[in-house]
Amino acid sequence: MKRLHRPIYEHRLGVLVRELLPALRAGDRVLDVGCGGGALGAAILSAPGCPAGLVVEGLERVPRGGEPIVVHAYAGGVMPMADESYDVVILADVLHHERAPASLLRECARVSRRLLVIKDHKVEGFWSWCRVSLMDWAANAPHGVPCVYRYNSLAQWHAVPGAVGGELEREWKGLDLYTGWLNVAFGRSLQYMAVIRTKSGGGR
């Protein structure tokens, strides 16, 4: 199953990198929270048009070892980082696995000097929840990642910037993350992405 996932995951990475790059500046320090094996960070750094001097680090509860980026261990609760120690913090398909998402969002906003970027799922109604749940299980079961099957609606996503003391700068109410029938069934409107300017906002 992991071999079947590889081309799907690589296409997803390419889409995320394409949408993320315009938010990044030369010399930015970026933290990828829940980075897994560090593939997103590595893809950003190797992408054409990656800003000069960009640094991407990861944060993970159990670092796997051998990641292509520096990964910090995180036991939950307060992150082992100072306030505003990163320019950009990324949460890519992490919040729907988190049992205390509000707390994690506040921590991400605390350590971000300029932007918080969230990529996750969006559901409106029972059938969209079913499709997202199936996709979530299929993507995570082979890796032993637990699923809590809790996803935000658009209205709930719109409440996030205010909850972390930030301001919505840009959002995607749908993303073509996959190709062909997979995108029709599991991409598009089931995907959500937002760039939130954090309280300190102005950055360098």
C-alpha positions in Angstrom: 0.0 0.0 0.0 2.9 2.3 0.7 4.1 1.9 -2.9 0.6 2.8 -4.1 0.7 5.9 -2.0 4.0 7.2 -3.2 3.0 8.9 -6.5 -0.1 10.3 -4.8 1.9 11.7 -1.9 4.5 13.2 -4.3 1.9 15.0 -6.3 0.4 16.3 -3.1 3.8 17.6 -2.0 4.3 19.4 -5.3 0.9 21.2 -5.0 1.7 22.2 -1.4 5.1 23.5 -2.2 3.7 25.6 -5.2 1.2 27.2 -2.9 3.5 27.7 0.0 6.5 29.3 -1.8 4.9 32.8 -2.4 4.4 33.2 1.4 8.1 32.7 2.1 10.9 35.3 2.1 14.6 35.2 1.8 16.2 34.3 5.1 13.0 33.0 6.7 13.1 30.5 9.5 10.3 28.0 9.0 9.0 25.4 11.4 7.0 22.4 10.0 4.9 21.1 13.0 4.1 17.4 12.8 6.7 17.1 10.0 6.8 13.3 9.9 9.9 12.3 7.9 10.6 15.9 6.9 9.5 15.4 3.2 7.7 18.7 3.0 10.6 20.7 4.3 13.0 19.0 2.0 10.7 19.6 -1.0 10.5 23.3 -0.2 14.2 23.7 0.1 14.9 21.9 -3.2 12.1 23.6 -5.2 13.0 26.0 -8.0 12.3 29.5 -6.7 13.0 28.7 -3.0 14.0 31.9 -1.3 17.7 32.3 -0.6 18.9 31.5 2.9 15.6 29.8 3.8 15.9 27.5 6.9 13.3 24.8 7.4 13.1 22.8 10.7 10.6 20.2 11.9 8.8 19.4 15.1 7.7 15.8 15.8 6.6 13.9 18.9 8.9 11.0 18.0 11.6 11.9 15.5 12.4 9.0 13.2 16.1 9.7 12.7 17.8 10.4 9.4 15.4 13.1 8.3 16.6 15.5 5.6 15.9 18.5 7.9 16.6 19.2 11.5 13.7 17.8 13.6 13.1 18.7 17.2 11.3 16.4 19.6 8.0 17.6 21.1 6.2 15.8 24.0 3.1 17.9 23.7 2.0 21.0 25.6 4.4 23.9 25.4 6.7 23.8 22.5 10.5 24.0 23.3 10.8 27.2 21.4 10.9 30.9 22.4 8.2 33.4 21.4 8.4 34.5 17.8 11.5 32.3 17.1 10.3 31.4 13.6 9.0 33.6 10.8 6.6 31.0 9.5 5.0 28.0 11.1 3.3 25.3 9.0 0.7 22.8 10.1 0.1 20.5 7.2 -2.6 17.9 7.8 -1.8 17.8 11.5 -4.7 19.5 13.3 -7.3 16.8 12.5 -5.1 14.3 14.3 -4.7 16.5 17.4 -6.8 15.9 20.4 -6.2 19.4 21.7 -6.2 21.5 18.5 -6.9 24.8 20.1 -3.9 24.5 22.4 -1.6 23.5 19.5 -2.8 26.4 17.4 -2.0 28.9 20.2 1.5 27.4 20.6 2.1 27.7 16.8 0.9 31.3 16.9 3.2 32.0 19.9 6.4 30.9 18.2 5.5 32.5 14.8 6.8 36.0 14.1 4.9 36.5 10.9 2.7 33.7 9.4 0.9 30.6 10.4 0.1 28.4 7.4 -2.6 25.7 7.9 -3.4 22.9 5.4 -6.2 20.5 6.5 -9.5 19.1 5.5 -12.9 20.8 5.3 -16.3 19.0 5.6 -19.8 20.2 5.0 -22.3 17.5 5.8 -22.3 13.7 6.5 -21.1 12.5 3.0 -18.1 14.8 2.9 -17.2 13.6 6.4 -17.4 10.0 5.1 -15.1 10.7 2.2 -12.6 12.5 4.3 -12.6 9.8 7.0 -12.0 7.1 4.3 -9.1 9.1 2.9 -7.7 9.8 6.3 -7.8 6.1 7.3 -6.2 4.9 4.0 -3.4 7.4 4.2 -2.5 6.8 7.9 -3.3 3.2 8.7 -0.2 1.9 6.9 1.9 4.1 9.1 0.2 3.3 12.4 -1.0 6.9 12.8 -4.2 7.1 14.8 -7.2 9.0 13.4 -9.8 10.9 15.5 -12.1 11.6 12.5 -12.8 15.2 13.6 -12.7 17.8 10.8 -13.6 21.5 10.6 -16.3 23.1 8.5 -15.6 26.3 6.7 -17.3 28.3 9.5 -15.0 26.6 12.0 -11.9 27.4 10.0 -13.0 31.1 9.8 -13.0 31.2 13.6 -9.3 30.2 13.8 -7.6 33.5 13.0 -9.5 35.4 15.7 -8.9 32.5 18.2 -5.1 32.9 17.9 -5.1 36.7 17.7 -4.3 36.8 14.0 -5.8 37.9 10.8 -6.7 35.8 7.7 -4.4 36.9 4.9 -5.3 34.3 2.2 -7.4 31.1 2.0 -8.0 28.2 -0.4 -11.5 26.8 -0.1 -10.4 23.9 -2.2 -7.2 22.4 -3.6 -6.6 20.0 -6.5 -4.2 17.9 -4.4 -4.5 14.7 -6.5 -5.1 13.7 -10.1 -8.0 12.1 -12.0 -10.8 10.4 -10.1 -8.9 10.7 -6.8 -9.1 14.4 -7.0 -12.8 14.3 -7.8 -13.5 12.0 -4.8 -11.0 13.3 -2.2 -9.5 16.6 -3.4 -11.1 19.9 -4.3 -13.6 21.1 -1.8 -12.6 18.6 0.9 -9.2 20.4 1.2 -8.6 23.7 3.0 -5.6 26.0 3.3 -5.1 29.3 5.0 -2.3 31.8 5.6 -2.8 33.7 8.9 -0.9 36.8 9.8 0.0 36.4 13.5 -0.2 39.1 16.1 3.3 40.4 15.7 2.5 40.3 11.9 4.9 42.7 10.4 8.0 40.5 10.6 11.3 41.8 9.3 
